[in-house]
Amino acid sequence: GYITEQEPWKVAKDTTPEGQARLATILYTAAEALRGVAVLLNSVMPVTSQSLWESLGAEESLGALADQ
């Protein structure tokens, strides 16, 4: 998968601005993918999706798909 291929645990050791920018991109991409998963699974797994949504730091509750 994406996280395994990108190896953010190794990229985090690179303290150059380029390395830190790459790490930020990797983590943003992973978080955005998880946000999408939470939105799409909300109708079939509402409790789990809400938990994931809150873990991502979302302040509002996960509403209808049309509101996303």
N, C-alpha and C positions, 0 to 999 in steps of 0.2 A: 504494500500500500504506500500511499504518499508519505506518511510519517516515517515509515521504515526506510524508504528510499532517500529521503532528505536528511535523515539523521540529525535532528535538531540538537540532540545531546552533544554531538561533536561540534556542530556549528556554534553552539553557545560558548565554546572555549576560544573561538576566534574573536579577539577583542578589537579588531580593526573596525572602522566605520562600515566597511563593505560587509564584513562578517555579521555585524549587528543588524544591518539592514536586511541581509538575507534571512537571519533568524526571525526578525519581525515579520517578514513576508510569509515564512513557513508557518509561524504561529497564527497569523491572521487568517491564512488560507484554511488551516485546520479548524479554527473557531467558526469561520463562516460556513464550512461544511457541516459542522455540528448544529449550527443554527438552522440550516436547511433541513437537516434530519428531524430536529425538534418540530419544526413547522409541519413537515409532511406526515409525521407519525402522530400528530396531535389528535386526529380523529379516531385513531384505533388504539392509541396508548396515551390517553390524556394525562394520567398521573405521572408516568415516566417522562413524558415530553415536558411537562411543567417543571419537573425536577431538573431536567437538563437545561431548560430555558433559564431557570434561576441560577444554576451553576455557572452559566455563561455571563451572569451579571445583569441580566435583563430586569428592569424594575417593574414593568407592567406585566400583567398576566398574559399568557399566550392565548390569543383570541382566535377568531375564525381565520381560516386560510386566506380568505379574500381580504382580510385586514393586514396581511403581512407584506 
